[in-house]
Amino acid sequence: MNPLTANLGCLDHSHYLFIQLAPLSFEAELDTVPDPLLHRKILEASGVKPGTSGYEVYPYLRRGRLENYFGETTLTTTDQDSNLNLPVIGSLVYCESNALDHVATEGDNFQYQSSFACGNRVLENRDINQINLFTLKTCILCLDAPEFLICPQYAGSGKILHTLCQHTARVNSVKWIRHADKSPETELVSASSDGTAVVWSKDDVGGYLPSTVLQGHESAVTLADGRYVNDGQGPLIVVTASVDSTVRIWRRTEQGGLSLFKYSVESSQYNLYHLCLFGCKIPILGETVTRLERVALGGVAITSEADAMLCTQILGLGSGICLSLSLGLLPASQALLLACGTDDFRIQLFAENSESEDQRPNEMVKVDCLMGHEDWVRALDFATDDCGDLLLASGAQDSMVRLWRVSASACGVVKRRVCELAAGEDILPQERMFSVMIRGETRHFAVSLESVLAGHEGWLYGVNWHPSVTGDDGSRQPLSLLSSSLDKTLVLWAPDEQSGVWLDAVRLGEVGGNTLGFYGAKFSPDGNSVMAHGYQGSLHRWRYSQEQGSWIPDVTVGGHFAGVVDLAWEPGGQFLMSAGSDQTTRLHAPWVRPGVSQVMWYELARPQVHGYDMACLALLSRYRFVSGAEEKVSRAFQAPNNFISNFHGICGLDPEGDLEATAMQSTPHGASVPALGLSNKAVYETQEVLLDNRHVKNEYPEAYFVPVEMTEPPTEENLIQNTLWPEVQKLYGHGYELYSLAARPDGRLLASACKATDAQHAAILLWRTDSWQQVDRLTSHQLTVTQLSFSPDGLYLLSVSRDRRWTIFQEQQNTDGNSRYQMACTSSKTTGVHSRIIWCCAWSHDSRYFATGSRDGKVAVWGKEDDQAPSDQLVQFCLSGVPLQLPGQSVSALAFAPELTSPHVLAVGLDCGEILLYKWSPGSWNKSLHLDSR
């Protein structure tokens, strides 16, 4: 008897057990089983008694035993096989789901939501469903890699609705799972570099949780697609591709009980078995399945109904990889057709082959290989035209789009050659024939090249057919195709009404700037708007204006596409400024519109687009800030006139009441970054010199800034070149890269610190912001100062460091009338609380208390206590009450509420993405709110 490898799912769906079955006799040793009691119950239900013949568990460990789950059932093969290292096809998957609610519409206006992922440099990371829900995957520098669900037309502009968290690495692909009857999608599938794919489904309360985790690939999963074969909810087919050179076919069915299926395998001396427990089907071994046969089992009666995905087939690509894939249905049938674009410039076609009408998993067989592209095929999309033929659009790095037609053929005869045609008979395109078995009947299909579209000058990364439109006369498929390329353009292709030749009807995209083109684009369900995403994580949206008869840019959501490292509020709370590892500094503010009750926050400016990753920033006033990056220089910026006027208009502020803006009338109009430069150069004049009067070296202008009057948040095109702030000063003095900055509340003093491994470089530099002169150098720490913070009254400067200490510098008045900061107190090994790096600190609104947070999971509050005598080292401040302890966590951010509240409100940020809100008073911690990473 051959060994049999299986995955047996546990009742709680939270554990699974790899079982290697071999013809051995032994007593059970259940100490190695994940849930011994659970499996013993299954054994007892099967009528198996200890001491009977069983099968080895975990043979590669050569320990643990488990009785035969199948009682007297005999599993045989034709030959003996002693290989115990048989590959496992699939595994029981933990179910999670996410889908989107059907959004109510008013009149003919759609709302379409999207999933947004702070931008990624990956493909296939966006999709729009029938109810305008847009999905985009994320690449965030944290433990989780969430996806965001966005409604681009919420309040006429867009809003992030949900954040989906399950993957532990970058999300590479997101696709809505299509229905055969064109009904609104309720599920989507995502693929990640963590080696898994997740099917997300809508729950009963409108939430979005993962329903199934697909595990089995040996490396990163790069692509995923899925669809329902029949009308309704099943069966569901999901296809995933990985850099392990395989494509896996997954199938979901709904049936309870325990059953076993036997597979017959080509070129093999043993059979494959597949266990179905609670409707969860787990394949055993991975080979080409040629025949499926149900094997009866007795003794176990389980009635629970649960959905699970079964890997029914693995398609090997040898040493190649799949770069794109798409699922479609063959004409006049419910049989699947899978198209895979591979790195050999070809498109592999696999069709579902079913020899009978039962519901068992059907084999996907290779039926054709489409050649023509001269570089990697990066995009595929299927659509069914009004004649019932299947259209396939393919885009490649050869800058070409090819259209293929798959049609049903009555007899399967290839069209005649040109020399065989009669006089006057039309010459038709060459056709390639293939045949598949559909429910026991042989069907013939023809594949022909419909057209070749040449219009892009860069690599093609996305193609998308116009969604089908439903009207009074039924559903119809508009012949319109959208393509996206790295040449910074989107092209809408459509056939000419008279000649039928495919032409570029509309071109959209960017002009100028420093972007690297588009990674993909999608139509909205009604086809009246288009959303695209770029290499640098930006979202672009255009809508068709009936009044103007053209496509115009529209407002959409945006944000950083890498980790946010620092942020600061404008002193009056009018806007928020953030710095990120994506080398940008961004300004976010509310858009106030007359007659619109929803106040949405948008990115209004991108003051700095740098060449180094940002590290810190500090706001000096409403229109001045200083930033630090992975360089030794601090850079100061001031808002230009064009931003100030647009800021007033978008946020609904009174220009007359803005005193700081009134005093800045002589500021530049804007700024631009010269070629190969890092500094934002001020632009005072916008008049361009005529090309005829330019010197040859000045043929291309250095400044691309154009003053724009805006009444709504800027589009991506304006953000990248028309919202920069001019740089007014560079501050030199540190020996290593900047790490932390802090500004005194009055904006007259700036503190900076850099990375350090000794006391010399760990010094804090103080700068006057009116003259930009260094006025002091404060020493105390031995390692990098991780955060600086001035007290609200400006009397104290607090610093925390990697040396696990904090230090307070107090302002002292000199005899000459000038003030200096001197060390007032510091912690030590005997007075300190933290045993690991202190990452963060924060002052209370009354400047009486400050809090410190550390990697050891402790939050300590220190303050002036009148009834306690401070130690010699602490001088003025001592520990106030018992520190908050969060075992297993790392505290990375702290902030006190600015209101005069009692008890104090303290927000605690953790490196796992969670935020905890506590009400604190000396000796008391009361948690009032918990915001998780979802």
ChimeraX attribute file (.defattr): number of C-alpha atoms within 10 A of each C-alpha:
attribute: neighborCount
match mode: 1-to-1
recipient: residues
	/A:1	16
	/A:2	20
	/A:3	22
	/A:4	25
	/A:5	25
	/A:6	24
	/A:7	22
	/A:8	23
	/A:9	23
	/A:10	18
	/A:11	15
	/A:12	9
	/A:13	14
	/A:14	11
	/A:15	15
	/A:16	19
	/A:17	19
	/A:18	18
	/A:19	20
	/A:20	21
	/A:21	25
	/A:22	20
	/A:23	15
	/A:24	14
	/A:25	16
	/A:26	17
	/A:27	16
	/A:28	20
	/A:29	14
	/A:30	18
	/A:31	11
	/A:32	15
	/A:33	20
	/A:34	13
	/A:35	16
	/A:36	14
	/A:37	11
	/A:38	13
	/A:39	21
	/A:40	19
	/A:41	11
	/A:42	18
	/A:43	21
	/A:44	16
	/A:45	16
	/A:46	19
	/A:47	16
	/A:48	20
	/A:49	14
	/A:50	15
	/A:51	11
	/A:52	16
	/A:53	18
	/A:54	24
	/A:55	23
	/A:56	24
	/A:57	25
	/A:58	20
	/A:59	17
	/A:60	10
	/A:61	8
	/A:62	9
	/A:63	14
	/A:64	17
	/A:65	24
	/A:66	27
	/A:67	28
	/A:68	25
	/A:69	23
	/A:70	20
	/A:71	20
	/A:72	15
	/A:73	12
	/A:74	8
	/A:75	17
	/A:76	13
	/A:77	16
	/A:78	11
	/A:79	12
	/A:80	12
	/A:81	13
	/A:82	11
	/A:83	8
	/A:84	16
	/A:85	11
	/A:86	14
	/A:87	12
	/A:88	16
	/A:89	24
	/A:90	27
	/A:91	25
	/A:92	28
	/A:93	24
	/A:94	17
	/A:95	21
	/A:96	18
	/A:97	23
	/A:98	27
	/A:99	26
	/A:100	28
	/A:101	19
	/A:102	17
	/A:103	14
	/A:104	10
	/A:105	11
	/A:106	8
	/A:107	6
	/A:108	7
	/A:109	10
	/A:110	19
	/A:111	23
	/A:112	24
	/A:113	30
	/A:114	31
	/A:115	30
	/A:116	34
	/A:117	32
	/A:118	24
	/A:119	25
	/A:120	26
	/A:121	15
	/A:122	20
	/A:123	26
	/A:124	28
	/A:125	28
	/A:126	27
	/A:127	26
	/A:128	27
	/A:129	28
	/A:130	22
	/A:131	25
	/A:132	26
	/A:133	30
	/A:134	28
	/A:135	28
	/A:136	30
	/A:137	32
	/A:138	32
	/A:139	23
	/A:140	23
	/A:141	14
	/A:142	15
	/A:143	13
	/A:144	21
	/A:145	23
	/A:146	28
	/A:147	30
	/A:148	23
	/A:149	27
	/A:150	27
	/A:151	28
	/A:152	28
	/A:153	20
	/A:154	18
	/A:155	14
	/A:156	13
	/A:157	17
	/A:158	23
	/A:159	23
	/A:160	18
	/A:161	17
	/A:162	21
	/A:163	18
	/A:164	25
	/A:165	18
	/A:166	22
	/A:167	22
	/A:168	16
	/A:169	22
	/A:170	26
	/A:171	34
	/A:172	27
	/A:173	27
	/A:174	31
	/A:175	26
	/A:176	27
	/A:177	25
	/A:178	23
	/A:179	22
	/A:180	17
	/A:181	11
	/A:182	16
	/A:183	13
	/A:184	19
	/A:185	23
	/A:186	25
	/A:187	25
	/A:188	28
	/A:189	30
	/A:190	32
	/A:191	32
	/A:192	27
	/A:193	20
	/A:194	20
	/A:195	21
	/A:196	26
	/A:197	32
	/A:198	27
	/A:199	28
	/A:200	27
	/A:201	25
	/A:202	21
	/A:203	17
	/A:204	8
	/A:205	7
	/A:206	13
	/A:207	14
	/A:208	25
	/A:209	21
	/A:210	23
	/A:211	24
	/A:212	23
	/A:213	25
	/A:214	28
	/A:215	20
	/A:216	18
	/A:217	23
	/A:218	14
	/A:219	17
	/A:220	21
	/A:221	28
	/A:222	30
	/A:223	29
	/A:224	31
	/A:225	26
	/A:226	26
	/A:227	27
	/A:228	21
	/A:229	21
	/A:230	14
	/A:231	13
	/A:232	13
	/A:233	15
	/A:234	16
	/A:235	16
	/A:236	19
	/A:237	23
	/A:238	24
	/A:239	23
	/A:240	26
	/A:241	28
	/A:242	24
	/A:243	20
	/A:244	20
	/A:245	18
	/A:246	22
	/A:247	24
	/A:248	22
	/A:249	22
	/A:250	21
	/A:251	22
	/A:252	23
	/A:253	21
	/A:254	15
	/A:255	19
	/A:256	18
	/A:257	16
	/A:258	20
	/A:259	21
	/A:260	18
	/A:261	19
	/A:262	19
	/A:263	21
	/A:264	18
	/A:265	18
	/A:266	13
	/A:267	8
	/A:268	13
	/A:269	13
	/A:270	20
	/A:271	21
	/A:272	22
	/A:273	22
	/A:274	27
	/A:275	21
	/A:276	21
	/A:277	25
	/A:278	23
	/A:279	24
	/A:280	28
	/A:281	31
	/A:282	28
	/A:283	27
	/A:284	30
	/A:285	22
	/A:286	18
	/A:287	21
	/A:288	19
	/A:289	21
	/A:290	11
	/A:291	15
	/A:292	17
	/A:293	12
	/A:294	13
	/A:295	14
	/A:296	11
	/A:297	16
	/A:298	14
	/A:299	16
	/A:300	17
	/A:301	13
	/A:302	13
	/A:303	13
	/A:304	12
	/A:305	14
	/A:306	16
	/A:307	17
	/A:308	26
	/A:309	29
	/A:310	28
	/A:311	25
	/A:312	27
	/A:313	24
	/A:314	23
	/A:315	18
	/A:316	14
	/A:317	14
	/A:318	9
	/A:319	10
	/A:320	14
	/A:321	21
	/A:322	27
	/A:323	23
	/A:324	29
	/A:325	28
	/A:326	20
	/A:327	24
	/A:328	24
	/A:329	21
	/A:330	21
	/A:331	21
	/A:332	11
	/A:333	12
	/A:334	17
	/A:335	22
	/A:336	21
	/A:337	22
	/A:338	24
	/A:339	26
	/A:340	24
	/A:341	26
	/A:342	21
	/A:343	17
	/A:344	16
	/A:345	20
	/A:346	19
	/A:347	26
	/A:348	19
	/A:349	18
	/A:350	21
	/A:351	26
	/A:352	22
	/A:353	23
	/A:354	21
	/A:355	16
	/A:356	13
	/A:357	10
	/A:358	9
	/A:359	9
	/A:360	16
	/A:361	23
	/A:362	24
	/A:363	20
	/A:364	24
	/A:365	16
	/A:366	18
	/A:367	17
	/A:368	17
	/A:369	14
	/A:370	17
	/A:371	12
	/A:372	12
	/A:373	21
	/A:374	14
	/A:375	18
	/A:376	22
	/A:377	30
	/A:378	26
	/A:379	27
	/A:380	27
	/A:381	21
	/A:382	24
	/A:383	23
	/A:384	22
	/A:385	16
	/A:386	13
	/A:387	10
	/A:388	15
	/A:389	18
	/A:390	22
	/A:391	24
	/A:392	24
	/A:393	24
	/A:394	29
	/A:395	30
	/A:396	27
	/A:397	21
	/A:398	19
	/A:399	23
	/A:400	23
	/A:401	25
	/A:402	18
	/A:403	20
	/A:404	18
	/A:405	20
	/A:406	22
	/A:407	21
	/A:408	21
	/A:409	17
	/A:410	10
	/A:411	9
	/A:412	15
	/A:413	14
	/A:414	13
	/A:415	16
	/A:416	12
	/A:417	10
	/A:418	12
	/A:419	7
	/A:420	9
	/A:421	12
	/A:422	9
	/A:423	7
	/A:424	6
	/A:425	9
	/A:426	9
	/A:427	12
	/A:428	11
	/A:429	12
	/A:430	15
	/A:431	18
	/A:432	18
	/A:433	19
	/A:434	19
	/A:435	17
	/A:436	22
	/A:437	16
	/A:438	19
	/A:439	17
	/A:440	12
	/A:441	13
	/A:442	12
	/A:443	17
	/A:444	17
	/A:445	21
	/A:446	21
	/A:447	22
	/A:448	18
	/A:449	19
	/A:450	18
	/A:451	15
	/A:452	16
	/A:453	17
	/A:454	14
	/A:455	16
	/A:456	20
	/A:457	15
	/A:458	18
	/A:459	23
	/A:460	30
	/A:461	26
	/A:462	29
	/A:463	28
	/A:464	25
	/A:465	25
	/A:466	21
	/A:467	23
	/A:468	20
	/A:469	14
	/A:470	12
	/A:471	8
	/A:472	5
	/A:473	6
	/A:474	7
	/A:475	12
	/A:476	15
	/A:477	17
	/A:478	17
	/A:479	18
	/A:480	17
	/A:481	24
	/A:482	23
	/A:483	29
	/A:484	32
	/A:485	28
	/A:486	23
	/A:487	18
	/A:488	20
	/A:489	20
	/A:490	27
	/A:491	20
	/A:492	19
	/A:493	20
	/A:494	18
	/A:495	15
	/A:496	12
	/A:497	8
	/A:498	6
	/A:499	7
	/A:500	9
	/A:501	12
	/A:502	20
	/A:503	15
	/A:504	18
	/A:505	13
	/A:506	13
	/A:507	14
	/A:508	16
	/A:509	19
	/A:510	18
	/A:511	10
	/A:512	10
	/A:513	15
	/A:514	14
	/A:515	17
	/A:516	14
	/A:517	23
	/A:518	30
	/A:519	27
	/A:520	28
	/A:521	28
	/A:522	27
	/A:523	25
	/A:524	26
	/A:525	22
	/A:526	18
	/A:527	17
	/A:528	15
	/A:529	18
	/A:530	23
	/A:531	23
	/A:532	21
	/A:533	25
	/A:534	25
	/A:535	19
	/A:536	21
	/A:537	24
	/A:538	24
	/A:539	24
	/A:540	23
	/A:541	24
	/A:542	21
	/A:543	18
	/A:544	16
	/A:545	13
	/A:546	9
	/A:547	6
	/A:548	8
	/A:549	8
	/A:550	11
	/A:551	18
	/A:552	13
	/A:553	20
	/A:554	23
	/A:555	21
	/A:556	26
	/A:557	25
	/A:558	22
	/A:559	20
	/A:560	24
	/A:561	24
	/A:562	24
	/A:563	18
	/A:564	21
	/A:565	15
	/A:566	20
	/A:567	18
	/A:568	18
	/A:569	17
	/A:570	19
	/A:571	15
	/A:572	8
	/A:573	10
	/A:574	13
	/A:575	20
	/A:576	18
	/A:577	22
	/A:578	22
	/A:579	29
	/A:580	23
	/A:581	21
	/A:582	21
	/A:583	22
	/A:584	22
	/A:585	25
	/A:586	23
	/A:587	22
	/A:588	20
	/A:589	21
	/A:590	20
	/A:591	21
	/A:592	19
	/A:593	16
	/A:594	6
	/A:595	6
	/A:596	10
	/A:597	9
	/A:598	12
	/A:599	13
	/A:600	16
	/A:601	18
	/A:602	23
	/A:603	24
	/A:604	25
	/A:605	27
	/A:606	23
	/A:607	29
	/A:608	28
	/A:609	23
	/A:610	17
	/A:611	16
	/A:612	15
	/A:613	20
	/A:614	28
	/A:615	23
	/A:616	27
	/A:617	29
	/A:618	28
	/A:619	26
	/A:620	24
	/A:621	18
	/A:622	19
	/A:623	17
	/A:624	17
	/A:625	23
	/A:626	25
	/A:627	24
	/A:628	27
	/A:629	25
	/A:630	20
	/A:631	18
	/A:632	19
	/A:633	20
	/A:634	22
	/A:635	20
	/A:636	23
	/A:637	22
	/A:638	24
	/A:639	25
	/A:640	26
	/A:641	20
	/A:642	22
	/A:643	24
	/A:644	17
	/A:645	17
	/A:646	21
	/A:647	23
	/A:648	15
	/A:649	20
	/A:650	19
	/A:651	21
	/A:652	15
	/A:653	14
	/A:654	9
	/A:655	15
	/A:656	8
	/A:657	9
	/A:658	13
	/A:659	9
	/A:660	12
	/A:661	18
	/A:662	12
	/A:663	9
	/A:664	15
	/A:665	11
	/A:666	10
	/A:667	17
	/A:668	19
	/A:669	23
	/A:670	29
	/A:671	29
	/A:672	26
	/A:673	23
	/A:674	14
	/A:675	10
	/A:676	7
	/A:677	11
	/A:678	14
	/A:679	20
	/A:680	22
	/A:681	20
	/A:682	22
	/A:683	20
	/A:684	14
	/A:685	12
	/A:686	13
	/A:687	7
	/A:688	8
	/A:689	11
	/A:690	8
	/A:691	12
	/A:692	8
	/A:693	9
	/A:694	12
	/A:695	9
	/A:696	9
	/A:697	7
	/A:698	11
	/A:699	13
	/A:700	11
	/A:701	13
	/A:702	12
	/A:703	18
	/A:704	17
	/A:705	22
	/A:706	19
	/A:707	18
	/A:708	14
	/A:709	12
	/A:710	16
	/A:711	17
	/A:712	19
	/A:713	27
	/A:714	24
	/A:715	22
	/A:716	24
	/A:717	19
	/A:718	21
	/A:719	18
	/A:720	21
	/A:721	23
	/A:722	25
	/A:723	29
	/A:724	30
	/A:725	31
	/A:726	25
	/A:727	23
	/A:728	16
	/A:729	17
	/A:730	13
	/A:731	17
	/A:732	12
	/A:733	13
	/A:734	21
	/A:735	16
	/A:736	16
	/A:737	18
	/A:738	24
	/A:739	24
	/A:740	26
	/A:741	27
	/A:742	27
	/A:743	26
	/A:744	21
	/A:745	18
	/A:746	12
	/A:747	20
	/A:748	15
	/A:749	20
	/A:750	23
	/A:751	23
	/A:752	29
	/A:753	30
	/A:754	28
	/A:755	22
	/A:756	22
	/A:757	13
	/A:758	12
	/A:759	13
	/A:760	14
	/A:761	20
	/A:762	24
	/A:763	24
	/A:764	23
	/A:765	19
	/A:766	22
	/A:767	19
	/A:768	15
	/A:769	17
	/A:770	9
	/A:771	9
	/A:772	16
	/A:773	12
	/A:774	17
	/A:775	13
	/A:776	16
	/A:777	15
	/A:778	17
	/A:779	17
	/A:780	20
	/A:781	26
	/A:782	19
	/A:783	22
	/A:784	24
	/A:785	31
	/A:786	21
	/A:787	24
	/A:788	24
	/A:789	24
	/A:790	24
	/A:791	22
	/A:792	18
	/A:793	13
	/A:794	17
	/A:795	14
	/A:796	22
	/A:797	24
	/A:798	22
	/A:799	28
	/A:800	28
	/A:801	23
	/A:802	21
	/A:803	18
	/A:804	23
	/A:805	26
	/A:806	25
	/A:807	21
	/A:808	24
	/A:809	21
	/A:810	20
	/A:811	16
	/A:812	16
	/A:813	11
	/A:814	9
	/A:815	7
	/A:816	6
	/A:817	8
	/A:818	8
	/A:819	13
	/A:820	16
	/A:821	18
	/A:822	17
	/A:823	17
	/A:824	18
	/A:825	20
	/A:826	23
	/A:827	20
	/A:828	16
	/A:829	10
	/A:830	7
	/A:831	15
	/A:832	16
	/A:833	19
	/A:834	23
	/A:835	15
	/A:836	17
	/A:837	19
	/A:838	29
	/A:839	21
	/A:840	27
	/A:841	26
	/A:842	25
	/A:843	27
	/A:844	22
	/A:845	18
	/A:846	13
	/A:847	17
	/A:848	15
	/A:849	21
	/A:850	25
	/A:851	21
	/A:852	27
	/A:853	29
	/A:854	27
	/A:855	22
	/A:856	19
	/A:857	22
	/A:858	22
	/A:859	25
	/A:860	21
	/A:861	26
	/A:862	21
	/A:863	19
	/A:864	18
	/A:865	16
	/A:866	9
	/A:867	6
	/A:868	12
	/A:869	13
	/A:870	15
	/A:871	12
	/A:872	10
	/A:873	15
	/A:874	20
	/A:875	14
	/A:876	19
	/A:877	25
	/A:878	22
	/A:879	23
	/A:880	20
	/A:881	16
	/A:882	13
	/A:883	22
	/A:884	17
	/A:885	13
	/A:886	14
	/A:887	9
	/A:888	8
	/A:889	15
	/A:890	22
	/A:891	26
	/A:892	20
	/A:893	20
	/A:894	23
	/A:895	19
	/A:896	22
	/A:897	14
	/A:898	14
	/A:899	11
	/A:900	11
	/A:901	10
	/A:902	9
	/A:903	14
	/A:904	19
	/A:905	23
	/A:906	22
	/A:907	18
	/A:908	20
	/A:909	20
	/A:910	21
	/A:911	14
	/A:912	15
	/A:913	14
	/A:914	14
	/A:915	19
	/A:916	16
	/A:917	21
	/A:918	21
	/A:919	18
	/A:920	19
	/A:921	15
	/A:922	16
	/A:923	12
	/A:924	14
	/A:925	19
	/A:926	12
	/A:927	13
	/A:928	10
	/A:929	12
	/A:930	13
	/A:931	11
	/A:932	11
	/A:933	14
	/A:934	16
